[in-house]
Amino acid sequence: MKETLQEREHRNPDGSTVRIYVHPSASIGADATVGDRAAIGAYAKIGGGATIGDEATIGDRATIGARATIGDRARIGVYATIGDGVKIGGGARIGAYATIGDGARIGADATIGGRATIGRRATIEDGARIGAYATIGDRSTIGDGASIKDGAKIGAYATIGRRATIGDGTIIGAYAMIGAYAMIGDRAAIGDRATIRAGGSLHWFSGHYFCDAYRGADNVPVLRHGCVTLPLADWTPERQAELCEEHVEEHDARPEVARTLAHAVAVARAFFAADPQRETGKCNACRSRNLPIY
């Protein structure tokens, strides 16, 4: 990018003078501080009182809000929007068209994918990776080294522990707590206020539907089968038959749906029976691998 920029001196509010690379169309607000050898692209906007670190890169048409801080060697992608008062650590990478809400904190060496959205006052800790098109809710916390895959959605006030992994397209409800090193599979749906420790959940594809077994609010065992989520105790044979009737009428479902639903209930019951409280943090999901998943 520097090939299209002009090298010039910039005088900071504290009286220091640095050499920066800046496009003539870029604007730098009053009282903004820019670090040595920082690069600011075409039509980028730096808000008043913002701080841009040494060797940081601000992409074309990116917007840096008032009083935001961009750490040394951080990179802000084209068209990205960084809200007021945001703090972005050194070496962090913010993808093209990403949006970082007011007051959010992005740790050192964290990565935010293209078109991802980080909510207001959310915290993304050091080294965490947020995938493209992912959404992180207001005031949620993503632990250091955690990985949120493409298109995942994390609800407001949720907590994702260090080194945890949230799969592609997965939805985590508001106020949920996902423990350190936990792994939640692709396209799972975890309800509000659920608490899941490492090894405390199971995710699979039945051949027709994505399924999840985990402990929800108040530690109640929960099974999701497709778009229906119920406490495990409510998945009675009568409820299963009723659901299958609905699917046959509305979606012309194939007969084996009833079989795969009954199997999903059996898998979930075996999963919880293997360790009824699942409070040890050890991974017991392998115990269910002896059960065939259709």
C-alpha positions as CSV (number, residue, x, y, z in Angstrom):
1,M,0.0,0.0,0.0
2,K,2.9,2.4,0.7
3,E,3.6,2.7,-3.0
4,T,0.4,4.8,-3.4
5,L,1.0,6.9,-0.3
6,Q,3.1,10.0,0.3
7,E,5.8,10.1,2.9
8,R,5.7,13.2,5.1
9,E,6.4,14.5,8.5
10,H,3.5,14.6,11.1
11,R,3.6,16.7,14.2
12,N,1.8,15.1,17.2
13,P,0.0,16.9,20.0
14,D,2.9,16.3,22.3
15,G,5.2,18.1,20.0
16,S,7.0,15.0,18.7
17,T,7.6,14.7,14.9
18,V,7.4,11.4,13.1
19,R,7.6,10.2,9.5
20,I,4.4,8.7,8.2
21,Y,2.9,7.4,4.9
22,V,-0.4,8.9,4.1
23,H,-2.7,9.3,1.1
24,P,-3.6,12.9,0.3
25,S,-7.3,12.1,0.6
26,A,-7.0,10.7,4.2
27,S,-8.1,12.9,7.1
28,I,-6.4,13.0,10.5
29,G,-8.5,14.5,13.3
30,A,-7.6,17.1,15.8
31,D,-5.3,15.9,18.7
32,A,-4.8,12.5,17.0
33,T,-1.4,10.9,17.6
34,V,0.2,9.0,14.8
35,G,3.2,6.7,15.3
36,D,6.4,6.5,13.4
37,R,6.2,4.9,9.9
38,A,2.4,4.4,10.2
39,A,0.5,4.1,6.9
40,I,-2.9,5.6,6.3
41,G,-4.8,4.8,3.1
42,A,-7.0,6.6,0.7
43,Y,-10.0,8.3,2.2
44,A,-9.3,6.8,5.6
45,K,-10.6,8.9,8.6
46,I,-8.8,9.1,11.9
47,G,-11.0,10.6,14.7
48,G,-10.1,13.3,17.1
49,G,-7.9,12.2,20.0
50,A,-7.2,8.8,18.4
51,T,-3.8,7.1,18.7
52,I,-2.2,5.1,15.8
53,G,0.8,3.1,16.8
54,D,4.2,2.7,15.2
55,E,4.1,0.9,11.8
56,A,0.4,0.4,12.1
57,T,-1.6,0.2,8.8
58,I,-5.0,1.8,8.2
59,G,-6.6,0.6,5.0
60,D,-8.4,2.6,2.4
61,R,-11.7,4.1,3.5
62,A,-11.3,2.7,7.0
63,T,-12.8,4.8,9.9
64,I,-11.1,5.1,13.2
65,G,-13.3,6.6,15.9
66,A,-12.6,9.3,18.4
67,R,-10.2,8.4,21.2
68,A,-9.6,4.9,19.7
69,T,-6.2,3.3,20.1
70,I,-4.5,1.2,17.4
71,G,-1.5,-0.7,18.7
72,D,2.0,-0.9,17.1
73,R,2.0,-2.9,13.8
74,A,-1.7,-3.5,13.9
75,R,-3.5,-3.7,10.6
76,I,-6.9,-2.3,9.9
77,G,-8.5,-3.6,6.6
78,V,-10.2,-1.5,3.9
79,Y,-13.6,-0.1,4.8
80,A,-13.3,-1.4,8.4
81,T,-15.1,0.7,11.0
82,I,-13.5,1.1,14.5
83,G,-15.8,2.7,17.0
84,D,-15.1,5.4,19.6
85,G,-12.8,4.5,22.5
86,V,-11.9,1.1,21.0
87,K,-8.5,-0.3,22.0
88,I,-6.7,-2.6,19.6
89,G,-3.5,-4.3,20.7
90,G,-0.2,-4.5,18.9
91,G,0.0,-6.9,16.0
92,A,-3.8,-7.4,15.8
93,R,-5.5,-7.8,12.4
94,I,-8.9,-6.4,11.6
95,G,-10.3,-7.6,8.3
96,A,-11.9,-5.7,5.5
97,Y,-15.4,-4.3,6.2
98,A,-15.3,-5.5,9.8
99,T,-17.1,-3.4,12.4
100,I,-15.8,-2.9,16.0
101,G,-18.3,-1.4,18.4
102,D,-17.7,1.5,20.7
103,G,-15.5,0.7,23.7
104,A,-14.6,-2.8,22.5
105,R,-11.1,-4.2,23.4
106,I,-9.2,-6.3,20.9
107,G,-6.1,-8.0,22.4
108,A,-2.6,-8.2,21.0
109,D,-2.2,-10.5,17.9
110,A,-5.9,-11.1,17.8
111,T,-7.5,-11.6,14.3
112,I,-10.9,-10.3,13.3
113,G,-12.2,-11.7,10.0
114,G,-13.6,-9.8,7.1
115,R,-17.1,-8.4,7.7
116,A,-17.2,-9.7,11.2
117,T,-19.1,-7.6,13.8
118,I,-17.8,-7.0,17.4
119,G,-20.3,-5.6,19.7
120,R,-20.0,-2.6,22.0
121,R,-17.7,-3.1,25.0
122,A,-16.9,-6.6,23.9
123,T,-13.5,-8.0,24.9
124,I,-11.5,-10.1,22.5
125,E,-8.4,-11.3,24.4
126,D,-4.8,-11.8,23.1
127,G,-4.4,-14.2,20.2
128,A,-8.1,-14.9,19.7
129,R,-9.4,-15.5,16.2
130,I,-12.8,-14.4,15.0
131,G,-13.9,-15.7,11.6
132,A,-15.3,-13.9,8.7
133,Y,-19.0,-12.8,9.0
134,A,-19.0,-13.8,12.7
135,T,-20.9,-11.7,15.2
136,I,-19.8,-11.1,18.8
137,G,-22.5,-9.6,21.0
138,D,-22.3,-6.5,23.2
139,R,-20.2,-6.9,26.4
140,S,-19.3,-10.5,25.6
141,T,-15.8,-11.9,26.3
142,I,-13.7,-14.1,24.0
143,G,-10.8,-15.7,25.9
144,D,-7.2,-15.7,24.8
145,G,-6.4,-18.0,22.0
146,A,-10.1,-18.9,21.5
147,S,-11.3,-19.6,17.9
148,I,-14.7,-18.4,16.7
149,K,-15.2,-19.8,13.2
150,D,-16.8,-18.2,10.2
151,G,-20.4,-17.1,10.6
152,A,-20.7,-18.0,14.2
153,K,-22.9,-15.8,16.5
154,I,-22.1,-15.2,20.1
155,G,-24.8,-13.6,22.2
156,A,-24.6,-10.5,24.4
157,Y,-22.8,-11.0,27.7
158,A,-21.6,-14.5,26.8
159,T,-18.2,-15.7,27.9
160,I,-16.0,-18.0,25.7
161,G,-13.1,-19.5,27.7
162,R,-9.5,-19.5,26.7
163,R,-8.5,-21.8,23.8
164,A,-12.2,-22.8,23.3
165,T,-13.4,-23.5,19.7
166,I,-16.8,-22.5,18.4
167,G,-17.7,-24.1,15.0
168,D,-18.8,-22.6,11.7
169,G,-22.3,-21.1,11.9
170,T,-22.8,-22.0,15.5
171,I,-25.1,-19.8,17.7
172,I,-24.2,-19.3,21.4
173,G,-27.0,-17.7,23.4
174,A,-26.9,-14.6,25.6
175,Y,-25.1,-14.9,29.0
176,A,-23.9,-18.4,28.0
177,M,-20.6,-19.6,29.5
178,I,-18.4,-21.9,27.4
179,G,-15.4,-23.1,29.4
180,A,-11.7,-23.1,28.6
181,Y,-10.7,-25.7,25.9
182,A,-14.3,-26.6,25.2
183,M,-15.1,-27.5,21.6
184,I,-18.5,-26.7,20.1
185,G,-19.2,-28.2,16.6
186,D,-20.3,-26.6,13.4
187,R,-23.9,-25.3,13.2
188,A,-24.7,-26.0,16.8
189,A,-27.2,-23.9,18.8
190,I,-26.6,-23.3,22.5
191,G,-29.3,-21.6,24.4
192,D,-29.2,-18.5,26.6
193,R,-27.4,-18.9,30.0
194,A,-26.1,-22.4,29.2
195,T,-22.9,-23.4,30.9
196,I,-20.6,-25.9,29.1
197,R,-17.2,-27.1,30.2
198,A,-14.7,-28.9,28.2
199,G,-16.2,-32.3,27.3
200,G,-19.6,-31.1,28.5
201,S,-21.4,-31.1,25.2
202,L,-21.9,-33.3,22.2
203,H,-22.6,-32.2,18.6
204,W,-23.4,-34.4,15.6
205,F,-25.2,-34.7,12.3
206,S,-27.9,-37.3,12.2
207,G,-28.1,-37.6,8.4
208,H,-31.0,-35.2,8.4
209,Y,-30.5,-32.7,11.2
210,F,-27.8,-31.1,13.3
211,C,-28.0,-32.2,16.9
212,D,-26.6,-30.8,20.2
213,A,-26.7,-32.2,23.7
214,Y,-25.6,-30.0,26.6
215,R,-26.6,-28.6,30.0
216,G,-28.7,-25.5,29.7
217,A,-29.9,-23.0,32.3
218,D,-30.0,-24.4,35.8
219,N,-27.9,-27.3,34.7
220,V,-30.8,-29.0,32.9
221,P,-29.9,-31.5,30.2
222,V,-31.0,-30.2,26.8
223,L,-31.3,-31.8,23.3
224,R,-31.6,-29.9,20.1
225,H,-32.8,-31.8,17.1
226,G,-32.8,-29.6,14.0
227,C,-34.8,-26.5,14.8
228,V,-36.4,-27.9,18.0
229,T,-34.7,-27.5,21.3
230,L,-36.2,-29.1,24.5
231,P,-35.1,-30.3,27.9
232,L,-34.1,-33.9,27.5
233,A,-36.9,-35.0,29.8
234,D,-39.5,-33.5,27.5
235,W,-38.3,-35.7,24.5
236,T,-40.9,-38.3,25.4
237,P,-42.1,-40.9,22.8
238,E,-45.3,-39.0,22.5
239,R,-43.5,-35.7,21.8
240,Q,-41.3,-37.5,19.3
241,A,-44.3,-38.9,17.5
242,E,-46.0,-35.5,17.5
243,L,-42.9,-33.9,16.0
244,C,-42.6,-36.5,13.3
245,E,-46.3,-36.0,12.4
246,E,-45.6,-32.2,12.0
247,H,-42.6,-32.8,9.8
248,V,-44.4,-35.3,7.6
249,E,-47.3,-32.9,7.1
250,E,-45.2,-29.7,6.5
251,H,-42.1,-31.0,4.9
252,D,-42.9,-34.5,3.5
253,A,-40.1,-35.9,5.6
254,R,-38.8,-39.3,4.9
255,P,-39.8,-42.2,7.2
256,E,-36.3,-42.6,8.7
257,V,-36.7,-39.2,10.4
258,A,-38.5,-40.9,13.2
259,R,-35.7,-43.4,13.6
260,T,-33.0,-40.8,13.6
261,L,-34.9,-38.7,16.2
262,A,-35.3,-41.7,18.5
263,H,-31.6,-42.4,18.0
264,A,-30.7,-38.7,18.9
265,V,-32.6,-39.0,22.1
266,A,-30.8,-42.3,22.9
267,V,-27.4,-40.7,22.2
268,A,-28.2,-37.7,24.4
269,R,-29.3,-39.9,27.3
270,A,-26.2,-42.1,27.0
271,F,-24.1,-39.0,27.0
272,F,-25.5,-37.6,30.2
273,A,-25.7,-41.1,31.8
274,A,-22.0,-41.6,31.3
275,D,-21.3,-38.7,33.7
276,P,-24.6,-37.3,35.1
277,Q,-23.2,-33.9,36.3
278,R,-20.3,-33.5,33.8
279,E,-18.4,-31.3,36.2
280,T,-15.0,-32.8,36.0
281,G,-14.0,-30.9,32.9
282,K,-12.7,-34.1,31.3
283,C,-13.8,-35.1,27.8
284,N,-16.2,-38.0,28.0
285,A,-17.7,-37.4,24.6
286,C,-15.6,-40.3,23.3
287,R,-17.8,-42.7,25.4
288,S,-20.6,-42.0,23.0
289,R,-18.5,-42.9,19.9
290,N,-19.4,-46.5,20.4
291,L,-23.0,-45.5,19.4
292,P,-23.4,-45.3,15.6
293,I,-24.4,-41.9,14.4
294,Y,-26.6,-42.2,11.3
